[in-house]
């Protein structure tokens, strides 16, 4: 009964874990410049400026896993810094806005990182 009441009276916390907004049938490669890297709970974030066809750039927001999971996958709070050139793979947002769920990042030195232990392609 208590668990049911928590779900009824706290729907945002329960809904937070839905991944329905991401199109897991699509993968998009984003090559650009890191604007910021948020090493925060419950999800870390990467903001990246990606050049567009009109000569400008589009800022993408990329949701990652928790810092705890990322640390176990080899990440540190200093892994990405503003100005770093990277290629990030994401499952894009279904609504077409510039955002997605992180899959992997290729750093300038060729290192590939994911945010899930044992994820394919992780070094």
C-alpha positions in Angstrom: 0.0 0.0 0.0 2.8 2.4 0.9 4.6 1.8 -2.4 1.4 2.4 -4.3 0.7 5.7 -2.5 4.3 6.8 -3.3 3.7 6.2 -7.0 0.4 8.0 -7.0 1.6 11.0 -5.1 5.0 11.3 -6.7 4.6 10.6 -10.4 7.5 12.8 -11.6 10.0 10.6 -9.7 8.5 7.4 -11.1 8.3 8.8 -14.7 11.9 10.1 -14.5 13.2 6.6 -15.5 11.3 6.4 -18.8 13.4 6.3 -21.9 10.4 6.7 -24.2 11.6 10.1 -25.5 14.6 8.5 -27.2 14.4 6.7 -30.5 16.4 3.6 -29.8 16.0 2.5 -33.4 18.1 5.4 -34.6 21.7 6.3 -34.0 23.1 9.8 -34.7 26.8 10.7 -34.8 27.6 14.2 -33.5 31.0 15.6 -34.2 31.8 18.9 -32.5 33.1 20.8 -29.5 32.2 20.1 -25.9 30.5 23.1 -24.3 30.1 21.6 -20.9 30.1 18.3 -19.0 27.9 17.9 -16.0 29.0 15.2 -13.6 25.7 15.2 -11.7 23.1 12.8 -10.3 20.9 11.3 -11.3 22.3 11.7 -14.9 25.4 13.3 -16.2 25.1 15.6 -19.2 27.2 16.6 -22.1 26.5 19.8 -24.1 28.1 19.8 -27.5 28.2 22.4 -30.3 27.8 20.6 -33.7 28.4 22.6 -36.9 25.3 22.8 -39.2 24.7 23.3 -42.9 24.1 27.1 -42.6 27.6 27.7 -41.2 26.6 28.0 -37.6 26.3 25.4 -35.0 23.5 23.6 -33.1 23.8 22.9 -29.3 22.9 19.4 -28.5 22.1 18.1 -25.0 23.1 14.5 -24.3 21.9 12.6 -21.3 24.4 10.0 -19.9 24.2 7.5 -17.0 24.9 8.3 -13.4 28.4 9.3 -12.3 28.7 6.1 -10.3 28.0 3.9 -13.3 30.2 6.1 -15.5 33.1 5.9 -13.0 33.0 2.1 -13.1 33.2 2.4 -16.9 36.4 4.5 -16.7 35.1 8.0 -16.6 36.1 10.8 -14.3 34.6 14.2 -13.7 37.5 15.6 -15.8 37.1 13.2 -18.8 35.5 15.9 -21.0 36.4 19.6 -20.8 35.0 22.6 -22.7 36.8 22.9 -26.1 37.4 19.2 -26.5 36.8 17.9 -30.0 34.7 14.7 -29.9 32.4 12.4 -31.8 29.4 11.3 -29.8 26.9 8.6 -30.8 23.4 9.1 -29.4 19.8 7.8 -29.7 18.1 11.0 -30.7 15.0 12.5 -29.2 11.8 11.4 -30.9 10.5 15.0 -31.2 13.5 16.1 -33.4 15.0 18.6 -31.0 18.7 18.6 -30.5 19.2 16.0 -27.8 19.7 12.4 -27.2 20.7 9.4 -25.0 24.4 8.9 -24.9 25.8 5.7 -26.5 29.5 6.4 -26.8 32.2 9.1 -27.3 35.3 9.0 -29.4 37.9 11.3 -27.9 40.6 13.2 -29.9 43.2 10.5 -29.1 40.9 7.8 -30.5 39.8 6.4 -27.1 36.2 5.3 -27.1 34.2 5.4 -23.9 30.6 4.4 -23.1 28.7 4.9 -19.8 27.7 1.3 -19.3 30.0 -1.5 -18.0 30.5 -4.1 -20.7 28.8 -2.1 -23.4 30.0 -3.1 -26.9 32.9 -1.1 -28.2 34.2 -0.1 -24.7 38.0 -0.1 -24.2 
